[in-house]
């Protein structure tokens, strides 16, 4: 469904199938946009339809992608719209617009709250690049009201009227269509709890593993499947062994389509410590009524019909998981569907483009 007359270009660092990249893909589908990727993912990238024009600027490094992108930006006209969603890329495009090199309108989306997530030198670097690039941005999109508050608090130069709070979209129909595929390697025979995400500290998987150990006392047959890959694999493997869970907790690696796992799981869990907003939570809610999430991001507390617990609390997470497995949590499928349909990609795209128009 094309809802915008002007040319829209969605630019991403890579086509890795992560949350931020999927948001840009949904925007491209809803608004009829083109997609540019600075670097092609070496393994399984986003599944992009043939109807969307896509360009991969480098097979080797993101840096080379930046080099190749720069001259291409000159062809974009004043009425064109460029949108990106990674802080460094956002700031780079904003700087080029600030010096008059990029002529098009620029929308940037905040994929996380960098000023509360990072400290020290890394936080200082973000402050510098935001100050260099963000003053020229036409519209900043935040996923939650909390994210907007944090952004404005750390960047006093930003005008509040140019910052839009727009919740992440969810393509409910696409998720349902993906949920029918079979599980791999005999996993369908298991009774399991499922979580998914990059194996990084922010995802809180050590807390989930320890909570699962407590839960397993009442559910000895239950398994825990963690879908995703990342730098913390060795750390998590060690935690699994230390807790004598090698026969119960499995690191499944990158799964191209995790939705069937979410659907067949006895329980889905988001255990993150800090997030911009966990898109995987919306996917889980689309196919499973038994969902537990930590309060790792603004807006989660307002989500209906899921169990919510504080972050970094093993006992509280284990208790919520146990109650949800027993059906004691308050779940209303109709309310959940109403909530998800309010996040349709078309609504997401229309809201952003309307807000951009009001800036002119």
C-alpha positions in Angstrom: 0.0 0.0 0.0 1.6 3.3 -1.1 0.6 6.2 1.0 3.1 8.9 0.1 3.5 10.7 -3.3 7.2 11.8 -2.8 10.2 9.6 -3.1 11.2 7.9 0.2 14.6 6.4 0.8 15.2 4.2 3.8 18.9 3.8 4.7 20.3 1.2 7.1 23.8 0.2 8.1 23.1 -3.5 7.1 20.3 -5.7 6.2 20.7 -7.8 9.3 17.2 -9.1 10.4 17.1 -7.1 13.6 14.4 -4.9 15.1 15.5 -1.6 13.7 16.0 -3.0 10.2 12.6 -4.6 10.3 11.0 -1.3 11.2 12.6 0.3 8.1 11.4 -2.6 6.0 7.8 -2.2 7.3 8.0 1.6 6.5 9.2 0.8 3.0 6.4 -1.6 2.4 3.8 0.8 3.8 5.1 4.0 2.1 6.5 2.5 -1.2 10.1 3.4 -0.3 13.5 2.3 -1.6 16.0 0.7 0.7 19.8 1.4 0.8 22.1 -0.8 2.9 25.7 0.3 3.5 26.8 -3.4 3.9 25.2 -6.6 3.0 24.7 -9.1 5.8 27.1 -12.1 5.2 24.5 -14.7 6.2 20.7 -14.4 6.3 19.5 -10.8 5.7 16.1 -9.3 5.7 13.5 -11.0 3.5 12.6 -8.1 1.1 9.9 -8.5 -1.6 10.8 -8.0 -5.3 8.5 -4.9 -5.3 10.9 -2.9 -3.2 13.9 -1.3 -4.9 17.0 -2.2 -2.8 20.7 -1.3 -3.1 23.6 -2.9 -1.3 26.5 -0.5 -1.3 29.3 -2.8 0.0 29.9 -6.5 0.7 32.9 -5.9 2.9 32.7 -3.0 5.4 30.2 -0.4 6.6 32.9 2.3 6.2 33.1 1.6 2.5 29.3 1.8 2.4 29.5 5.3 3.9 32.0 6.3 1.2 29.8 5.0 -1.6 26.6 6.5 -0.1 27.9 10.0 0.0 27.9 10.9 -3.7 24.5 9.1 -4.1 22.9 11.5 -1.7 23.4 14.4 -4.1 20.7 13.1 -6.5 18.0 13.3 -3.9 15.7 16.3 -4.3 14.3 18.8 -1.9 10.9 17.0 -1.7 12.4 13.6 -1.3 12.4 12.0 2.2 15.4 10.1 3.7 14.9 8.1 6.8 17.5 6.2 8.9 17.5 4.6 12.3 21.1 4.1 13.6 22.7 6.9 15.7 26.0 7.2 13.7 24.2 7.1 10.4 21.5 9.5 11.7 24.2 12.0 12.7 26.2 11.5 9.5 23.2 12.3 7.4 22.2 15.2 9.7 25.7 16.7 9.3 25.5 16.5 5.5 22.2 18.2 5.6 23.5 20.8 8.0 26.3 21.8 5.6 23.9 21.8 2.6 25.1 18.7 0.9 21.9 16.6 1.5 18.9 18.6 0.1 16.1 16.2 1.0 14.0 16.1 4.1 15.5 13.9 6.8 13.7 11.7 9.4 15.8 9.9 12.0 14.4 7.2 14.3 16.0 6.5 17.7 16.6 2.7 18.0 17.6 2.9 21.6 18.2 5.4 24.4 21.9 5.8 23.9 22.4 8.4 26.7 21.1 6.1 29.4 22.4 2.9 27.9 26.0 3.9 27.6 28.5 5.7 29.9 32.0 7.1 29.8 33.8 7.8 26.6 31.1 6.1 24.5 28.4 8.3 25.9 30.6 11.4 25.3 31.1 10.4 21.6 27.4 10.1 21.2 26.9 13.6 22.7 29.4 15.0 20.1 27.9 13.3 17.1 24.3 14.2 18.1 25.4 17.8 18.5 27.0 17.8 15.0 24.2 16.2 13.1 20.8 16.4 14.8 20.2 20.2 14.7 19.5 19.8 10.9 17.1 16.9 11.2 13.5 17.6 10.2 11.9 15.0 12.4 13.1 12.7 15.2 11.0 9.6 15.9 11.1 8.1 19.4 9.5 4.7 20.2 8.2 5.8 23.6 7.5 8.9 25.7 10.3 7.9 28.0 12.7 7.8 25.2 11.7 11.3 24.1 12.1 12.7 27.6 15.6 11.1 27.8 16.6 12.4 24.4 15.5 16.0 25.1 17.1 15.9 28.5 20.5 15.0 27.1 20.2 17.2 24.0 19.0 20.6 25.0 19.4 22.0 21.5 16.6 19.8 20.1 13.2 21.4 19.7 10.5 19.3 21.4 8.1 20.0 18.5 10.4 18.2 16.1 10.4 15.0 18.2 7.5 12.5 17.5 6.6 9.6 19.8 5.4 6.8 17.5 5.3 3.3 18.8 6.9 0.6 16.7 4.8 -1.1 14.0 3.9 -4.7 13.9 2.9 -6.5 10.7 0.4 -8.8 12.3 -0.7 -10.5 9.1 2.8 -11.2 8.0 3.7 -12.7 11.4 0.7 -15.0 11.3 1.7 -16.2 7.8 5.2 -17.0 9.1 3.9 -18.9 12.1 2.8 -22.0 10.2 6.3 -23.3 9.3 7.6 -26.4 11.1 10.2 -26.3 13.8 13.7 -27.7 13.0 15.6 -30.6 14.5 12.7 -32.2 16.4 12.1 -29.2 18.5 8.3 -29.6 18.0 8.5 -32.6 20.3 9.7 -30.5 23.2 7.8 -28.6 25.9 9.7 -25.4 25.9 9.9 -21.8 27.0 11.3 -19.4 24.3 13.2 -16.2 24.3 15.0 -14.5 21.4 17.5 -11.8 20.7 21.2 -11.1 20.2 23.4 -12.7 22.8 24.5 -9.5 24.5 24.4 -8.3 28.1 21.4 -6.0 27.6 19.1 -8.9 26.8 19.3 -10.3 30.4 19.7 -13.9 29.4 21.7 -14.8 32.5 18.7 -13.6 34.6 16.4 -15.7 32.5 18.6 -18.8 32.8 18.7 -18.5 36.6 14.9 -17.9 36.8 14.4 -20.9 34.6 16.4 -23.0 37.1 14.0 -22.0 39.9 11.0 -22.7 37.7 12.3 -26.1 36.6 11.8 -27.5 40.1 8.0 -27.4 39.4 8.4 -28.2 35.7 11.2 -30.8 35.4 10.2 -31.6 31.8 10.4 -28.0 30.5 13.2 -26.8 28.2 14.5 -23.2 27.6 15.3 -22.3 24.0 17.3 -19.1 23.4 17.2 -18.0 19.7 19.9 -15.7 18.5 23.7 -15.3 18.2 26.2 -12.9 19.7 29.3 -12.2 21.7 28.0 -13.6 25.0 27.6 -17.2 23.8 30.6 -18.4 25.8 29.4 -16.6 28.9 26.0 -18.0 28.6 27.3 -21.5 27.9 29.3 -21.2 31.1 26.3 -20.1 33.2 24.3 -23.0 31.8 27.0 -25.5 32.8 27.4 -23.9 36.3 23.7 -24.4 36.9 23.7 -28.0 35.7 21.2 -27.1 32.9 23.1 -28.4 29.9 20.3 -30.9 29.2 17.6 -28.2 29.5 18.8 -24.9 28.2 19.8 -24.7 24.5 21.4 -21.8 22.6 19.8 -22.4 19.1 21.8 -19.8 17.3 20.3 -17.5 14.6 16.9 -18.7 13.4 15.7 -17.1 10.2 12.1 -17.4 11.2 11.6 -17.5 15.0 7.8 -17.0 14.9 6.9 -20.7 14.8 8.9 -21.1 18.0 7.0 -18.3 19.6 3.7 -19.9 18.6 4.5 -23.4 19.9 6.2 -22.3 23.1 4.4 -22.9 26.4 5.6 -19.5 27.3 7.5 -16.6 25.6 9.8 -14.3 27.7 11.5 -11.0 27.1 14.1 -10.7 29.9 16.0 -7.6 28.7 17.7 -5.1 31.1 17.4 -2.1 28.9 15.9 -1.6 25.4 14.6 1.1 23.1 11.6 -1.1 22.7 11.7 -4.9 22.2 10.1 -5.5 18.8 10.3 -9.3 19.5 7.7 -8.8 22.2 5.1 -7.7 19.6 5.9 -10.8 17.5 5.4 -13.0 20.6 2.1 -11.4 21.5 0.9 -11.9 17.9 1.0 -15.7 18.2 1.0 -16.6 21.9 -1.2 -15.5 24.8 1.4 -16.6 27.4 4.0 -13.8 27.5 6.2 -12.4 30.2 8.3 -9.2 29.8 10.5 -7.2 32.0 9.9 -3.4 32.3 13.0 -2.8 30.1 11.6 0.0 28.1 9.1 2.8 28.3 5.6 1.8 27.2 5.7 -1.8 28.3 3.8 -1.1 31.5 0.9 0.1 29.3 0.7 -3.1 27.2 -2.4 -5.1 28.1 -2.7 -8.8 28.7 1.0 -9.7 29.4 2.8 -10.4 32.7 5.3 -7.7 33.6 8.1 -7.8 36.1 11.0 -5.5 37.1 14.3 -6.0 35.4 17.2 -8.0 36.8 15.1 -9.8 39.4 15.5 -13.6 39.1 12.9 -14.5 41.7 10.2 -12.1 40.3 10.8 -13.4 36.8 10.6 -17.0 37.9 7.3 -16.3 39.8 5.7 -14.5 36.8 6.8 -17.3 34.5 5.3 -19.9 36.9 2.0 -18.1 37.2 1.7 -17.6 33.5 2.4 -21.3 32.8 -0.4 -22.2 35.3 -2.8 -19.9 33.5 -3.1 -17.6 36.6 -2.0 -14.4 34.7 -4.7 -12.1 33.2 -4.6 -12.7 29.4 -7.3 -11.4 27.1 -6.7 -12.3 23.4 -9.3 -9.7 22.1 -7.6 -6.9 24.0 -4.2 -8.0 22.7 -5.4 -8.0 19.1 -6.8 -4.5 19.4 -3.5 -3.3 20.8 -1.5 -4.9 17.9 -3.8 -3.7 15.2 -3.3 -0.2 16.5 0.4 -0.7 15.5 -0.2 -1.5 11.8 2.7 -0.4 9.5 0.3 1.8 7.5 -0.6 3.7 10.7 3.1 4.0 11.6 4.0 5.4 8.2 1.1 7.8 7.9 1.7 9.2 11.4 5.4 9.9 10.6 4.8 11.4 7.2 1.9 13.6 8.6 4.2 14.9 11.4 6.9 15.6 8.8 4.4 17.6 6.7 3.5 19.7 9.7 7.2 20.7 10.1 7.2 22.4 6.7 
